């Protein structure tokens, strides 16, 4: 019986060794930019949460929609109330893998492939980005387009602020190792 | 037996650890929520119906308000149910900061000029730091500029001025329902009759219920606490209205027994009895301009 216990505890230790390969955000910025005929729209969010597993290349992040900051208060209100319906769908989420990630390289181009959920709609996406490794962790950058209609975000024709059909999302994540 | 139990307990613990290690996203989502989220859009506009809501215009926002109250519905078809007669207020408001607003207005009702200052003191928050209510403080001054009926007895300026102080307490209970309480102190430098109080205390209450993304139903009622002496000719203001939001505009349509569109007027000079049909149809339209 004791043998089983020792075996179990060893397994437990094993799991924590695997977890030690994980990285969390120390600093992050998610922004989006929309180039519209009437005026450009920009918003910033520094409250994303993310875990990156350097062993497997797996990555996940959660971005709280209400923490997107706009220059204009009214735009922010419309964004939350009418378009993203953030009371109902509070977070944007991504879960996937860096396909060709190699932990030996300092700078590399990767493709993040996985599921992006916005406004209750989940879609499979592929996003090219850059990973830079430095002694204290990783830096990841990506820029990719998001089609508003793909995520069932309806923008009525009547609105005052014209919004482009596609917005450009920029992600800049700084990762540091952590012990769970 | 005990060994077995310990073994299975350990196994369960292990399993749960393995499960939590399966998905990074699940690991993130299981974390306690430490982020504080400030509630937005407790109400659609800076006005509930007649009175102010806890909302303020954002920094650099100039808003132009056009408000109308028509005549009484019970005046019948000859007066086109009150629409022949119109009472107007034009107003300008500006957000000095996201929380501090100032405004001026001019009403055709008694030719009153008003000015106000409004400050959002506390904002409702959820998540890591919970703040259950929003609190906005409001103060306004109204100057009656009607010419005296007797030119030889011109009113001294100070008798033309009234002051209102309000606390606006609101909570957004859900994305649809928001309620507001408005304890109010109104000081009138001159009252119509000797037995009327110069200081009128009023408790207002109101709320909104969103019927759809862009349409909300609003209700508002002010109970005048010490107005016994004027009960026979002045009533508590009641209003029911709809907010229709179209982006940069909010259209507010309402039915109310009040004629005036500023605190001093609708709190102390509402002469219509809502329940005998002294109801005025009216609307507020606001148009915002971002100056900064």
Interface residues (C-beta under 8 A of the other chain):
Chain A: X1 X2 X4 X5 X8 X9 X11 X12 X15 X18 X19 X22 X47 X49 X50 X51 X52 X53 X58 X59 X60 X61 X62 X64 X66 X67 X72 X73 X74 X76 X77 X78 X80 X81 X82 X87 X88 X93 X94 X95 X158 X159 X160 X161
Chain B: X3 X4 X6 X7 X10 X11 X13 X14 X17 X18 X21 X23 X24 X25 X27 X28 X29 X31 X35 X37 X38 X40 X41 X57 X58 X59 X61 X95 X98 X174 X175 X213 X214 X246 X247 X248 X249 X288 X290
